[in-house]
Amino acid sequence: MSNFPRFMKLVYVPIILWVMVQVGRDILFYEYNLYYDITVPRALISASFAIVWYRQFLLGTEHATYAQLFDNVLAPRVFDVYIFLKSIARIILTTIVLFVPTFMLSYLPSFINFHMV
């Protein structure tokens, strides 16, 4: 409970953004008959709050601000196209390594039953 005032200070921005996203979705729906799924914006808002909240305990209170978070994310040394493509390749490779054997094992019983008949 000793961190509750700090929690409340950090939670104002996400709450305001959540409300703005909800109001924007309602305006699009009721005024223009357009449906906008707000799952991704809400997830990004929640993730930014979680990162800032945990930065407070890992790096200290002086680094637990949204300005510090966005300065760190937008710094030129943080995002690199090569590292991004390398991460995508890892995800694809891991998916293939996990999916292909699972897929083969799922069809193995039906393959065995087919040839035994």
Buried (B, 14 or more C-beta within 10 A) or exposed (E): EEEEEEEEEBEEBBEEBBEEBEEEBEEEEEEEEEEEEBEEBBEEBEEBBEBBBEBBEEEEEEEBBBEBBEEEEEEEEEEEEEEEEEEEEEEEEEEEEEEEEEEEEEEEEEEEEEEEE
